[in-house]
């Protein structure tokens, strides 16, 4: 993985960790739903970054 991808991965992982902390604090709808949606988007972005075809 290139240096740019490593930094991007770290940034996404930080956002994901923050998202999970927010999910613990905010359990009421609709906020909790938005946090879950954001977490899913971040997980998808991380997966895409980790398993993207090598150029």
C-alpha positions as CSV (number, residue, x, y, z in Angstrom):
1,X,0.0,0.0,0.0
2,X,1.4,3.4,-0.9
3,X,2.1,6.1,1.6
4,X,-0.9,8.1,0.4
5,X,-3.2,5.1,0.9
6,X,-1.7,4.4,4.3
7,X,-2.5,8.0,5.4
8,X,-6.0,7.8,3.9
9,X,-6.6,4.5,5.7
10,X,-5.5,6.0,9.0
11,X,-7.8,9.0,8.5
12,X,-10.8,6.7,7.8
13,X,-9.9,4.5,10.8
14,X,-9.8,7.6,13.0
15,X,-13.2,8.7,11.7
16,X,-14.6,5.2,12.2
17,X,-13.3,5.1,15.8
18,X,-14.8,8.6,16.5
19,X,-18.1,7.4,14.9
20,X,-18.2,4.4,17.3
21,X,-17.6,6.7,20.3
22,X,-20.5,8.9,19.1
23,X,-22.7,5.8,18.7
24,X,-22.1,5.0,22.4
25,X,-23.2,8.5,23.5
26,X,-26.1,9.1,21.1
27,X,-28.5,6.2,21.1
28,X,-31.7,8.1,20.3
29,X,-33.2,8.1,16.8
30,X,-32.7,9.8,14.3
31,X,-29.1,10.6,15.4
32,X,-28.3,7.0,16.1
33,X,-29.5,6.1,12.6
34,X,-27.3,8.7,11.0
35,X,-24.3,7.6,13.0
36,X,-24.9,3.9,11.8
37,X,-25.2,5.1,8.2
38,X,-22.0,7.1,8.5
39,X,-20.2,4.1,10.1
40,X,-21.3,1.9,7.2
41,X,-20.1,4.4,4.7
42,X,-16.7,4.5,6.4
43,X,-16.5,0.7,6.6
44,X,-17.2,0.5,2.9
45,X,-14.6,3.2,2.1
46,X,-12.0,1.3,4.2
47,X,-12.8,-2.0,2.6
48,X,-12.6,-0.4,-0.9
49,X,-9.2,1.1,0.0
50,X,-7.8,-2.1,1.4
51,X,-9.0,-4.4,-1.4
52,X,-8.7,-2.1,-4.4
53,X,-6.9,-3.6,-7.3
54,X,-3.2,-2.8,-7.4
55,X,-2.0,-0.6,-10.2
